[in-house]
Amino acid sequence: MALLEIENLVVEFGTSAGAFRAVDGISLKVDEGEVLAIVGESGSGKSVSMLAVMGLLPWTAKVSADRMTFRGRDLLGLSPSDRRKIVGKDMAMIFQEPMASLNPCFTVGFQIEEVLRVHMGFDRRERRERAIKLLEAVGIPEPEQRLKSFPHQMSGGQAQRVMIAIALACDPKLLIADEPTTALDVTIQKQILDLLMRLQAERGMAMIMITHNMGVVAETADRVIVQYKGHKMEEADVLTLFEAPKNNYTRALLAALPDNAVGDRLPTISGPFEMPASGSAR
Amino acid sequence: MSRTILEARGIVRDYHMRGGLFTPARTVHAVKGVSFSLEEGKTLAIVGESGSGKSTLARILTMIDAPTAGELTIDGEKIDILANGLTAEQRRKVQIVFQNPYGSLNPRQKIGDVLAEPLVINTDKPAGERRDLAMQMLMKVGLSPEHFNRYPHMFSGGQRQRIAIARALMLNPKLLVLDEPVSALDLSVQAQVLNLLADLQDEFGLTYVFISHDLSVVRYIADEVMVMYLGEAVEYGTREEVFSSPKHDYTKTLFAATPRADVESIRKRLARRAA
C-alpha cells in the first residue's frame, strides 16, 4: 500500500477576479522509503499541492480531491485536531527559509523539545536527551551548548539543520522538503542534501523533494514529477526523465540549463506545451 | 586591438566596526588585495559564496565605495573618489544591475520615468528626446511601447530585470557590473535574460563584470573567471583554465559541490544507492 496517495487534487484560491486554480488535477503516489522530486518553476503549484497535504493553506484556499490518503487514512475528512496528530509527527515539512521558520524569541532547544512534548508526551529529561541526539544526528557540534542558542546565533546552514532536527523529532514516515537548499550556498547545499539523503536511507523514510533545480533532482530523486501551471506534465523515474523526456515542456526545461547549452544562445522555454488531460491517472 | 578597460591592483577594503557596550571594536577585512584586468567587450565572472567579498568588490568597481588601499583604473583614468570625487563622465561609464529587481525599482515611478531619470540627472537633453531614448531602450530589451506608462508592480520578475538592465544602459556605459542578475529568476526566464545580455554585449560592445554563485551560468557566459573566498581571489584565469584544471582547493570543493544534472552522474548515484 502506498504511503501517500492523492488523486485529482484541485486547489483554488478565491480572488477578486474569481477563483484561481493553482493546482489542477494532480495525482501522485509515494511509497515507503522512496524519494519523489516535484520540479517546476514558480507558479507551477508544487508548493501549494504539498501545503494542501499538510493542511497548511489559508482559509481562502478551497481544496478538493477524489482521494487523499496517508497510510490508508483519509486526510480530507479528518477533523483539525485529528489532523494535527499526524502533521508534524508522521508527516513533517521543512521550508526554504530556515531563519523565517524558526521562532526568534525561543532557543532552538525549546523549539525542538516543544515537538516532543506535544506529540510524544516525553518528560523533561527524555526531551532533553532526545534533543541532544537529534542535534548530533544532523551534524551540529557541541549539541548540549547549542540547545541554548537562539536562531540568530546560527548560520543559515545550521538553522536548516535545526529545522531538519525538528522535522525528524518524531521519526516521521514522510518528510516533505520544500526547496530546502535554495537559500543556501552551493557548498552548504551539498552538505544539507547529503545529510537529508543519509537520514532518509538510515530511517527508511519517504521524502518528497520540492525544487526548481534540475541539479538537485538529479542528485536526490528516485522518481520525478514535472509540474507546470498546476498540471502534472510528466512523471518518470529519474534516469528516464533525464535520458528520454517525453513531454516537450520537460525537454525545454532541460535544454534551458546552461550546462546543456550548445552554441552561444540558450534555447528559451516557450509554449504551447502538451498539456495532459486534466485529472489523468498515472 | 582590444584594450584594457578595467584594471584593479591590490584592492583592499576594510570595514571598521565600532565597539558597543559589550563588544570590542574590530576590523572586518572584506576584500584582501584583489588584482585583475579586463579587456573591452569581455566578460569577467566573479564567483564566491556569501561573505566572500564579491559584492563589496562590486561596490568598489562601480565607484559607490572607495577601496581602503589599492588602485582602480577605469578606461585609462585612475579613480580615487575620496580625493578627487567623480566627474559625470566617469559616473556614466560604469553602471550596475542588482540581484533583486523588486527592490531596485521605485514602486511609485512609471517605467518611462525610471528609464529617463538617469538622463535627467546626468545630461541636459530636452524632455522629448529623453522620452524617445527611453522608448528606444524599452524596445531594445524586449518590452513593448504599452509598457511605458506602467508601474513596476505590473511586471513579472524577468520583465523587471529587463527594466533594470535598460535603465543601466540609458547612459551608454562601457562597463556593466551585474550583481547576481539571474539568481532570483526561474530557469526559463533566466535563459531569456542571459540571451538578452549576450545580444546587448554584441550590439553595444559592453564589458561585463558578472557576479554569481551559479557555476553553470558562469561557465556559459564568462570569458574569464575569478573565484573569491574570504576576501581573497583564490583562482583567476580564463574560463577554460579554471574549469578544466582548477588549482586551488576551494575551487575544487566548489565544483564538487555543484549538483550535476547529467545522465552519467545519475547512473553513478543510483548504483551507489542500490549498493
Contacts between the chains, C-beta under 8 A, distances in Angstrom:
chain1	res1	chain2	res2	distance
A	41	B	186	4.1
A	41	B	187	6.3
A	41	B	188	6.2
A	42	B	186	5.6
A	185	B	49	4.0
A	185	B	50	5.8
A	185	B	213	6.5
A	186	B	49	7.3
A	186	B	213	6.3
A	186	B	215	7.4
A	186	B	254	6.4
A	186	B	257	4.8
A	186	B	258	5.6
A	187	B	49	6.6
A	187	B	253	6.0
A	187	B	254	6.5
A	187	B	257	4.5
A	188	B	49	7.9
A	189	B	257	6.8
A	189	B	259	7.5
A	190	B	256	7.5
A	190	B	257	3.7
A	190	B	259	7.7
A	193	B	259	7.5
A	201	B	273	7.6
A	212	B	186	6.7
A	212	B	187	6.7
A	213	B	259	6.8
A	214	B	187	7.6
A	214	B	261	4.4
A	215	B	216	7.8
A	215	B	258	6.9
A	215	B	259	2.8
A	215	B	260	6.2
A	215	B	261	4.7
A	216	B	259	5.4
A	217	B	261	7.3
A	218	B	259	6.3
A	218	B	260	6.3
A	218	B	261	4.4
A	218	B	262	7.4
A	218	B	265	6.7
A	218	B	266	5.1
A	218	B	269	7.7
A	219	B	259	4.6
A	219	B	260	7.3
A	219	B	265	7.9
A	219	B	269	6.6
A	238	B	266	5.8
A	238	B	270	7.4
A	239	B	263	6.9
A	239	B	266	5.6
A	239	B	267	6.8
A	239	B	270	6.7
A	242	B	261	6.9
A	242	B	262	7.4
A	242	B	263	5.1
A	242	B	266	5.9
A	243	B	263	5.2
A	252	B	188	7.5
A	253	B	187	6.3
A	253	B	188	7.4
A	254	B	261	7.6
A	256	B	187	5.3
A	256	B	188	5.9
A	256	B	190	7.5
A	256	B	191	4.3
A	257	B	187	7.2
A	257	B	216	6.7
A	257	B	261	6.0
A	258	B	191	7.9
A	258	B	194	7.2
A	258	B	214	8.0
A	258	B	216	4.4
A	258	B	217	5.2
A	258	B	219	6.7
A	258	B	220	3.7
A	258	B	221	7.7
A	259	B	216	4.7
A	259	B	219	7.5
A	259	B	220	8.0
A	259	B	260	7.8
A	259	B	261	6.1
A	259	B	262	7.2
A	260	B	261	8.0
A	261	B	220	5.2
A	264	B	198	6.4
A	265	B	195	5.5
A	265	B	198	6.8
A	266	B	191	4.0
A	266	B	194	5.7
A	266	B	195	5.7
A	266	B	220	7.3
A	267	B	191	7.0
A	268	B	188	6.5
A	268	B	191	5.0
A	268	B	192	5.2
A	268	B	195	6.8
A	269	B	187	7.3
A	269	B	188	3.4
A	269	B	191	6.8
